[in-house]
Amino acid sequence: MHTTNSKPGRSVNALDTERPIGSFSSLKVELCVLITISTLIAFIMAWFLLKVELSIWIAMPITLAVALSITYFFSRGLTSPLREMRDAAEAMADGDYTVRVHVDENNRDEVGQLAMSFNEMAEELQHADQMRRDMVANVSHELRTPVSALQAMVENMADGVVEPTPSNLESILNQTHRLSDLIAFLLDLSRMEAGAASLRIDKFNFADFIDETVEPLEIADAGHAHNIEVRVPDDIEMEGDQDRLRQLFTNIIANALKHSADNTSVLIEAHEDRGYCTIVTNVVNFGSQIPQEARSDIFRRFVKGKTGPGTESGGTGLGLSIARWAAQLHGGTVRVVDDPRGADFEITLPKYHISDEK
């Protein structure tokens, strides 16, 4: 979670935020103190004015005015963060996610906690808005490239500039595959947003499933000379939706290949945890490491990994987010674990499918 000072933001400081009695840990205590102080001062003042034999019709309005002034002075500080949050919410409704509410570090009551939570929410919304903008730009770029290539190749064939040879047709097919993958990412994103997806459960051999998943990745990766080493026992059987699980493992393995230098290895090893009745798979990208503080962020939507020598990046930043979503649909998890060998993505899935129906 972002802290309130992790990113620069425009503060809303329309009103003074000093709170004379804002150091208490409860708003109810502060209100009790405020009422007590106002009542005590009003009582003392009324007693003094009557003692000097001032008319009650004059003393009472003066006492009431003083009591109301004191109450207003103290309550102004208590409610100033609420006014700031109102102004900030209006600014955010207009699309400005950089606004922040001023928070005094000494404010420990419910209003201060609400202000800090508001800033955290604004931080998340600003991040999501920026990632959404980046995602739209990335998808637009990724779509434009294959569409332009397809248009050029088809126009050349229509004009008779090039012949519809098997090689040219294969190039067109490759571009349509790219388009299909991008559309699949967007459809999966819409399913994630809707929070619903149907699963077709069947029983299958896990080793055969991994081999079938790795085969097309090896073909696509031929130019980088990566060695995909698979260590999966032949006797593991599991239940699940193979299409969704293939999506999960394809994204994780493809991510490992994308961030591995050429001529290096990627290890896929699995074992059955009989105590928890789960299947644990580790996909290890040798040599590289993921900082501890970045391990949760990489599974967020639209977040893309950094490039390095001999690695690739790009894409929409949805692959790992969709992988985690597919694992959660099966009641499993995906996380990065400590491993001296390199970046280690650990996928834990239940061996048997548990239906939500009762």
Backbone hydrogen bonds, N-H to C=O, Kabsch-Sander energy under -0.5 kcal/mol:
donor,donor_aa,acceptor,acceptor_aa,energy
6,S,3,T,-1.4
10,R,98,T,-1.5
11,S,9,G,-0.5
12,V,100,R,-2.8
13,N,11,S,-0.8
22,G,19,R,-2.1
24,F,21,I,-0.8
30,E,26,S,-1.8
31,L,27,L,-2.4
32,C,28,K,-2.2
33,V,29,V,-2.5
34,L,30,E,-2.6
35,I,31,L,-2.7
36,T,32,C,-2.4
37,I,33,V,-2.8
38,S,34,L,-2.5
39,T,35,I,-2.6
40,L,36,T,-2.7
41,I,37,I,-2.6
42,A,38,S,-2.4
43,F,39,T,-2.5
44,I,40,L,-2.6
45,M,41,I,-2.6
46,A,42,A,-2.5
47,W,43,F,-2.5
48,F,44,I,-2.4
49,L,45,M,-2.7
50,L,46,A,-2.2
51,K,47,W,-1.9
52,V,48,F,-1.8
53,E,50,L,-1.5
54,L,49,L,-2.5
58,I,55,S,-1.3
59,A,55,S,-3.1
60,M,56,I,-2.2
62,I,58,I,-1.7
63,T,59,A,-2.7
64,L,60,M,-2.7
65,A,61,P,-2.5
66,V,62,I,-2.4
67,A,63,T,-2.4
68,L,64,L,-2.5
69,S,65,A,-2.2
70,I,66,V,-2.4
71,T,67,A,-2.4
72,Y,68,L,-2.6
73,F,69,S,-2.4
74,F,70,I,-2.2
75,S,71,T,-2.7
76,R,72,Y,-1.9
77,G,73,F,-0.9
78,L,74,F,-1.3
79,T,75,S,-2.2
80,S,76,R,-1.0
82,L,79,T,-0.5
83,R,79,T,-1.9
84,E,80,S,-2.4
85,M,81,P,-2.5
86,R,82,L,-1.9
87,D,83,R,-2.3
88,A,84,E,-2.9
89,A,85,M,-2.6
90,E,86,R,-2.1
91,A,87,D,-2.1
92,M,88,A,-2.5
93,A,89,A,-2.1
94,D,90,E,-1.0
95,G,92,M,-1.6
96,D,91,A,-2.4
97,Y,95,G,-0.9
100,R,10,R,-2.4
102,H,12,V,-0.7
107,N,104,D,-1.8
108,R,22,G,-0.7
108,R,24,F,-0.6
108,R,106,N,-0.8
113,Q,109,D,-2.4
114,L,110,E,-2.4
115,A,111,V,-2.3
116,M,112,G,-2.1
117,S,113,Q,-2.4
118,F,114,L,-2.4
119,N,115,A,-2.2
120,E,116,M,-2.1
121,M,117,S,-2.4
122,A,118,F,-2.7
123,E,119,N,-2.2
124,E,120,E,-2.3
125,L,121,M,-2.6
126,Q,122,A,-2.4
127,H,123,E,-2.3
128,A,124,E,-2.9
129,D,125,L,-2.6
130,Q,126,Q,-2.3
131,M,127,H,-2.7
132,R,128,A,-2.4
133,R,129,D,-2.2
134,D,130,Q,-2.4
135,M,131,M,-2.7
136,V,132,R,-2.5
137,A,133,R,-2.1
138,N,134,D,-2.8
139,V,135,M,-3.2
140,S,136,V,-2.4
141,H,137,A,-2.2
142,E,138,N,-3.1
143,L,139,V,-2.7
144,R,140,S,-2.2
145,T,141,H,-1.8
147,V,143,L,-1.9
148,S,144,R,-2.7
149,A,145,T,-2.1
150,L,146,P,-2.9
151,Q,147,V,-2.6
152,A,148,S,-2.3
153,M,149,A,-2.5
154,V,150,L,-2.7
155,E,151,Q,-2.4
156,N,152,A,-2.2
157,M,153,M,-2.0
158,A,154,V,-2.8
159,D,155,E,-2.3
160,G,157,M,-0.8
161,V,156,N,-2.2
162,V,156,N,-1.1
165,T,163,E,-2.6
169,L,165,T,-2.7
170,E,166,P,-2.0
171,S,167,S,-1.7
172,I,168,N,-1.9
173,L,169,L,-2.3
174,N,170,E,-2.4
175,Q,171,S,-1.8
176,T,172,I,-2.1
177,H,173,L,-1.9
178,R,174,N,-1.8
179,L,175,Q,-2.1
180,S,176,T,-2.4
181,D,177,H,-2.5
182,L,178,R,-2.2
183,I,179,L,-2.4
184,A,180,S,-2.3
185,F,181,D,-2.2
186,L,182,L,-2.1
187,L,183,I,-2.5
188,D,184,A,-2.5
189,L,185,F,-2.2
190,S,186,L,-2.1
191,R,187,L,-2.0
192,M,188,D,-2.4
193,E,189,L,-2.4
194,A,190,S,-2.1
195,G,191,R,-1.5
196,A,191,R,-1.3
201,I,199,L,-0.7
202,D,240,G,-1.8
204,F,238,M,-2.3
206,F,204,F,-0.5
206,F,236,I,-2.6
207,A,236,I,-0.5
209,F,205,N,-1.9
210,I,206,F,-2.3
211,D,207,A,-2.3
212,E,208,D,-2.3
213,T,209,F,-1.7
214,V,210,I,-2.6
215,E,211,D,-2.0
217,L,213,T,-0.7
218,E,214,V,-2.4
219,I,215,E,-1.7
220,A,216,P,-2.3
221,D,217,L,-1.6
222,A,219,I,-1.2
224,H,221,D,-2.3
225,A,221,D,-0.7
225,A,222,A,-0.8
226,H,221,D,-0.6
227,N,264,T,-2.3
228,I,226,H,-0.7
229,E,227,N,-0.8
229,E,266,V,-2.6
230,V,228,I,-0.5
231,R,229,E,-0.5
231,R,268,I,-3.6
236,I,233,P,-0.8
237,E,235,D,-0.5
238,M,204,F,-2.2
239,E,351,K,-2.3
240,G,202,D,-2.1
242,Q,240,G,-0.8
245,L,241,D,-2.8
246,R,242,Q,-2.6
247,Q,243,D,-1.8
248,L,244,R,-2.1
249,F,245,L,-2.8
250,T,246,R,-2.6
251,N,247,Q,-2.0
252,I,248,L,-2.0
253,I,249,F,-2.8
254,A,250,T,-2.8
255,N,251,N,-1.9
256,A,252,I,-1.9
257,L,253,I,-2.4
258,K,254,A,-2.5
259,H,255,N,-1.7
260,S,257,L,-1.5
263,N,224,H,-2.1
264,T,261,A,-1.0
266,V,227,N,-2.6
267,L,284,V,-2.1
268,I,229,E,-3.1
269,E,267,L,-0.5
269,E,282,N,-2.3
270,A,231,R,-2.1
271,H,280,V,-2.1
273,D,271,H,-0.6
273,D,278,T,-2.7
274,R,272,E,-1.1
277,C,273,D,-0.9
278,T,273,D,-2.0
279,I,349,L,-3.2
280,V,271,H,-2.6
280,V,278,T,-0.5
281,T,279,I,-0.5
281,T,347,I,-2.9
282,N,269,E,-3.2
283,V,345,F,-2.5
284,V,267,L,-2.8
284,V,282,N,-0.6
285,N,283,V,-0.5
285,N,343,A,-3.0
286,F,265,S,-1.1
286,F,284,V,-0.8
287,G,341,R,-2.4
288,S,286,F,-0.5
294,A,291,P,-1.3
295,R,291,P,-0.6
295,R,292,Q,-1.0
298,I,294,A,-1.6
299,F,296,S,-1.0
300,R,297,D,-2.0
302,F,317,G,-1.2
303,V,300,R,-1.4
303,V,317,G,-0.7
304,K,302,F,-0.5
311,T,308,G,-2.2
312,E,258,K,-3.6
322,I,318,L,-2.8
323,A,319,G,-2.0
324,R,320,L,-2.4
325,W,321,S,-2.0
326,A,322,I,-2.6
327,A,323,A,-2.1
328,Q,324,R,-2.5
329,L,325,W,-1.8
330,H,326,A,-0.8
330,H,327,A,-0.8
331,G,328,Q,-1.5
332,G,327,A,-3.1
333,T,348,T,-2.1
335,R,346,E,-1.9
337,V,335,R,-0.5
337,V,344,D,-2.4
342,G,339,D,-1.2
343,A,285,N,-1.4
343,A,288,S,-1.2
344,D,337,V,-0.6
345,F,283,V,-2.5
345,F,343,A,-0.6
346,E,335,R,-3.2
346,E,344,D,-0.7
347,I,281,T,-3.4
347,I,345,F,-0.6
348,T,333,T,-2.3
348,T,346,E,-0.6
349,L,279,I,-2.2
349,L,347,I,-0.5
351,K,277,C,-2.4
355,S,353,H,-0.6
